[in-house]
Amino acid sequence: MIIYNPADGDAFTTTIKSTPKHCFLMTRLGSPVPQMVKDIGIEVKKCCHNQKYVAIDAGTRITGRDFLIKIWKMIASSPIAVGVVHESIPHQHKPIFFTNLV
């Protein structure tokens, strides 16, 4: 399988070590996390535990600066990934400003 880097679209040239019996739980990190999202995460973790799977998320492993690549590799290495979204998760939009355009 070829896995592409989400930052530049090139294929990864390094291997991504498989993590059998792991489930990547993707949800909001930091606060505020809506109570329903917390409850869903708890239930997913219980299901994983019952099946002897380890639930991991983006905060599980501390790495360098490139958070997007870290998450992408964790998802690619896990046989199961669960994404939790909810309408009450606040949308954060940071405007992009272009300066020094010629």
Secondary structure, DSSP 4 states (H G I P E B T S, - for coil): ---B-TTT-PBP-S-----TTEEEEE---SS---HHHHHHHHHHHHHHHHTTPEEE-TTTS--SS-HHHHHHHHHHH-SEEEE---TTSPP--------S--
